[in-house]
Amino acid sequence: MKSSSATALRFSNGSPNAAFADGKKREAQRIRILAISDYEGLRASREQVLRIKGFQVESVPSSAVFEDNWVRSFDIAILCQSVDSGRAARIAEILHRLNPGLALLHIGPPLPSMNSPSLFDFEMEGLAGPQGLLNAVELIGRRIQNG
Protein backbone atom coordinates (compact mmCIF):
# COMPACT_ATOMS: atom_id res chain seq x y z
CA MET A 1 0.00 0.00 0.00
CA LYS A 2 1.38 3.46 -0.81
CA SER A 3 0.48 6.72 0.87
CA SER A 4 0.35 10.04 -0.94
CA SER A 5 4.00 10.88 -0.35
CA ALA A 6 5.09 7.53 -1.79
CA THR A 7 6.08 6.26 1.66
CA ALA A 8 5.70 2.49 1.66
CA LEU A 9 3.34 1.35 4.38
CA ARG A 10 2.93 -2.40 4.42
CA PHE A 11 -0.32 -3.77 5.81
CA SER A 12 0.06 -7.22 7.34
CA ASN A 13 -3.16 -9.03 6.46
CA GLY A 14 -2.34 -11.94 8.70
CA SER A 15 -1.54 -9.92 11.80
CA PRO A 16 -3.52 -10.70 14.96
CA ASN A 17 -5.25 -7.34 14.64
CA ALA A 18 -5.88 -7.25 10.88
CA ALA A 19 -9.60 -6.64 11.26
CA PHE A 20 -9.29 -4.18 14.18
CA ALA A 21 -11.11 -6.57 16.45
CA ASP A 22 -13.24 -4.20 18.50
CA GLY A 23 -14.38 -2.09 15.53
CA LYS A 24 -13.90 1.15 17.46
CA LYS A 25 -14.28 4.43 15.61
CA ARG A 26 -12.73 7.74 16.63
CA GLU A 27 -12.18 11.13 15.11
CA ALA A 28 -8.58 11.96 14.08
CA GLN A 29 -8.15 14.55 16.83
CA ARG A 30 -9.15 11.99 19.43
CA ILE A 31 -6.88 9.18 18.26
CA ARG A 32 -4.47 8.25 21.02
CA ILE A 33 -1.00 7.06 20.09
CA LEU A 34 1.52 5.17 22.20
CA ALA A 35 5.02 5.79 20.82
CA ILE A 36 7.71 3.36 22.01
CA SER A 37 11.36 4.15 21.37
CA ASP A 38 14.63 3.65 23.21
CA TYR A 39 16.16 6.82 21.79
CA GLU A 40 15.05 9.90 23.75
CA GLY A 41 15.63 12.42 20.95
CA LEU A 42 13.61 10.43 18.44
CA ARG A 43 10.85 9.84 20.98
CA ALA A 44 10.57 13.57 21.69
CA SER A 45 10.62 14.62 18.03
CA ARG A 46 8.01 12.04 16.98
CA GLU A 47 5.77 13.08 19.82
CA GLN A 48 6.03 16.74 18.79
CA VAL A 49 5.31 15.99 15.11
CA LEU A 50 2.21 13.96 16.00
CA ARG A 51 0.93 16.47 18.57
CA ILE A 52 1.19 19.33 16.07
CA LYS A 53 -1.24 17.41 13.85
CA GLY A 54 -3.70 17.01 16.71
CA PHE A 55 -3.01 13.48 17.87
CA GLN A 56 -2.87 12.64 21.58
CA VAL A 57 0.53 11.03 22.19
CA GLU A 58 2.35 9.37 25.05
CA SER A 59 5.97 8.39 24.47
CA VAL A 60 7.78 5.78 26.53
CA PRO A 61 10.93 3.66 26.41
CA SER A 62 10.57 -0.08 25.82
CA SER A 63 11.29 -0.65 29.52
CA ALA A 64 7.93 0.93 30.45
CA VAL A 65 5.37 -1.10 32.37
CA PHE A 66 2.40 -1.79 30.08
CA GLU A 67 -0.62 -1.86 32.40
CA ASP A 68 -4.03 -3.09 31.24
CA ASN A 69 -6.17 0.05 31.50
CA TRP A 70 -3.41 2.31 30.21
CA VAL A 71 -2.79 0.16 27.11
CA ARG A 72 -6.54 -0.05 26.44
CA SER A 73 -6.68 3.76 26.21
CA PHE A 74 -4.68 3.81 22.93
CA ASP A 75 -5.77 3.34 19.32
CA ILE A 76 -2.32 3.07 17.71
CA ALA A 77 1.04 1.94 19.05
CA ILE A 78 4.25 2.80 17.20
CA LEU A 79 7.35 0.70 17.87
CA CYS A 80 10.57 2.28 16.68
CA GLN A 81 13.55 0.44 15.24
CA SER A 82 15.56 1.58 18.27
CA VAL A 83 13.77 -1.14 20.26
CA ASP A 84 15.61 -4.46 20.11
CA SER A 85 13.79 -6.86 17.76
CA GLY A 86 13.22 -9.52 20.42
CA ARG A 87 11.91 -6.95 22.87
CA ALA A 88 9.70 -5.39 20.15
CA ALA A 89 8.15 -8.79 19.43
CA ARG A 90 7.42 -9.37 23.14
CA ILE A 91 5.92 -5.89 23.49
CA ALA A 92 3.73 -6.45 20.41
CA GLU A 93 2.39 -9.67 21.92
CA ILE A 94 1.68 -7.93 25.24
CA LEU A 95 -0.05 -4.99 23.57
CA HIS A 96 -2.25 -7.26 21.42
CA ARG A 97 -3.19 -9.36 24.45
CA LEU A 98 -4.13 -6.29 26.52
CA ASN A 99 -5.81 -4.37 23.69
CA PRO A 100 -6.87 -6.58 20.75
CA GLY A 101 -8.15 -3.52 18.85
CA LEU A 102 -4.84 -1.67 19.01
CA ALA A 103 -3.24 -1.02 15.60
CA LEU A 104 0.51 -1.74 15.76
CA LEU A 105 2.94 0.11 13.49
CA HIS A 106 6.58 -0.96 13.35
CA ILE A 107 9.06 1.57 11.96
CA GLY A 108 12.22 0.03 10.55
CA PRO A 109 13.23 -3.04 8.61
CA PRO A 110 10.89 -6.03 8.95
CA LEU A 111 11.61 -7.96 12.13
CA PRO A 112 12.70 -11.57 11.84
CA SER A 113 10.06 -13.56 13.64
CA MET A 114 9.56 -17.16 14.50
CA ASN A 115 5.85 -16.37 14.62
CA SER A 116 4.00 -16.16 11.38
CA PRO A 117 2.03 -14.03 10.53
CA SER A 118 3.54 -10.67 11.46
CA LEU A 119 3.00 -9.35 14.96
CA PHE A 120 2.48 -5.88 13.49
CA ASP A 121 -0.50 -4.57 11.56
CA PHE A 122 1.60 -2.07 9.63
CA GLU A 123 5.30 -1.72 8.88
CA MET A 124 7.22 1.14 7.30
CA GLU A 125 10.85 2.09 6.71
CA GLY A 126 12.48 4.43 9.21
CA LEU A 127 13.88 6.59 6.42
CA ALA A 128 10.41 7.90 5.55
CA GLY A 129 10.92 10.83 7.95
CA PRO A 130 8.31 12.94 9.75
CA GLN A 131 6.01 13.34 6.73
CA GLY A 132 6.07 9.60 6.10
CA LEU A 133 5.14 8.98 9.72
CA LEU A 134 2.26 11.45 9.54
CA ASN A 135 0.99 9.90 6.31
CA ALA A 136 1.12 6.42 7.84
CA VAL A 137 -0.62 7.45 11.07
CA GLU A 138 -3.32 9.35 9.16
CA LEU A 139 -3.94 6.31 6.95
CA ILE A 140 -4.20 4.04 9.99
CA GLY A 141 -6.45 6.62 11.67
CA ARG A 142 -8.79 6.57 8.66
CA ARG A 143 -8.95 2.76 8.88
CA ILE A 144 -9.89 3.05 12.55
CA GLN A 145 -12.51 5.72 11.85
CA ASN A 146 -14.08 3.60 9.11
CA GLY A 147 -14.08 0.52 11.32
C-alpha positions in Angstrom: 0.0 0.0 0.0 1.4 3.5 -0.8 0.5 6.7 0.9 0.3 10.0 -0.9 4.0 10.9 -0.4 5.1 7.5 -1.8 6.1 6.3 1.7 5.7 2.5 1.7 3.3 1.3 4.4 2.9 -2.4 4.4 -0.3 -3.8 5.8 0.1 -7.2 7.3 -3.2 -9.0 6.5 -2.3 -11.9 8.7 -1.5 -9.9 11.8 -3.5 -10.7 15.0 -5.2 -7.3 14.6 -5.9 -7.3 10.9 -9.6 -6.6 11.3 -9.3 -4.2 14.2 -11.1 -6.6 16.5 -13.2 -4.2 18.5 -14.4 -2.1 15.5 -13.9 1.1 17.5 -14.3 4.4 15.6 -12.7 7.7 16.6 -12.2 11.1 15.1 -8.6 12.0 14.1 -8.1 14.6 16.8 -9.1 12.0 19.4 -6.9 9.2 18.3 -4.5 8.2 21.0 -1.0 7.1 20.1 1.5 5.2 22.2 5.0 5.8 20.8 7.7 3.4 22.0 11.4 4.1 21.4 14.6 3.7 23.2 16.2 6.8 21.8 15.0 9.9 23.7 15.6 12.4 20.9 13.6 10.4 18.4 10.9 9.8 21.0 10.6 13.6 21.7 10.6 14.6 18.0 8.0 12.0 17.0 5.8 13.1 19.8 6.0 16.7 18.8 5.3 16.0 15.1 2.2 14.0 16.0 0.9 16.5 18.6 1.2 19.3 16.1 -1.2 17.4 13.8 -3.7 17.0 16.7 -3.0 13.5 17.9 -2.9 12.6 21.6 0.5 11.0 22.2 2.4 9.4 25.0 6.0 8.4 24.5 7.8 5.8 26.5 10.9 3.7 26.4 10.6 -0.1 25.8 11.3 -0.6 29.5 7.9 0.9 30.4 5.4 -1.1 32.4 2.4 -1.8 30.1 -0.6 -1.9 32.4 -4.0 -3.1 31.2 -6.2 0.1 31.5 -3.4 2.3 30.2 -2.8 0.2 27.1 -6.5 0.0 26.4 -6.7 3.8 26.2 -4.7 3.8 22.9 -5.8 3.3 19.3 -2.3 3.1 17.7 1.0 1.9 19.1 4.3 2.8 17.2 7.3 0.7 17.9 10.6 2.3 16.7 13.5 0.4 15.2 15.6 1.6 18.3 13.8 -1.1 20.3 15.6 -4.5 20.1 13.8 -6.9 17.8 13.2 -9.5 20.4 11.9 -7.0 22.9 9.7 -5.4 20.2 8.1 -8.8 19.4 7.4 -9.4 23.1 5.9 -5.9 23.5 3.7 -6.4 20.4 2.4 -9.7 21.9 1.7 -7.9 25.2 -0.1 -5.0 23.6 -2.3 -7.3 21.4 -3.2 -9.4 24.4 -4.1 -6.3 26.5 -5.8 -4.4 23.7 -6.9 -6.6 20.7 -8.2 -3.5 18.8 -4.8 -1.7 19.0 -3.2 -1.0 15.6 0.5 -1.7 15.8 2.9 0.1 13.5 6.6 -1.0 13.3 9.1 1.6 12.0 12.2 0.0 10.5 13.2 -3.0 8.6 10.9 -6.0 8.9 11.6 -8.0 12.1 12.7 -11.6 11.8 10.1 -13.6 13.6 9.6 -17.2 14.5 5.9 -16.4 14.6 4.0 -16.2 11.4 2.0 -14.0 10.5 3.5 -10.7 11.5 3.0 -9.4 15.0 2.5 -5.9 13.5 -0.5 -4.6 11.6 1.6 -2.1 9.6 5.3 -1.7 8.9 7.2 1.1 7.3 10.8 2.1 6.7 12.5 4.4 9.2 13.9 6.6 6.4 10.4 7.9 5.6 10.9 10.8 7.9 8.3 12.9 9.7 6.0 13.3 6.7 6.1 9.6 6.1 5.1 9.0 9.7 2.3 11.4 9.5 1.0 9.9 6.3 1.1 6.4 7.8 -0.6 7.5 11.1 -3.3 9.4 9.2 -3.9 6.3 7.0 -4.2 4.0 10.0 -6.4 6.6 11.7 -8.8 6.6 8.7 -9.0 2.8 8.9 -9.9 3.1 12.6 -12.5 5.7 11.8 -14.1 3.6 9.1 -14.1 0.5 11.3 
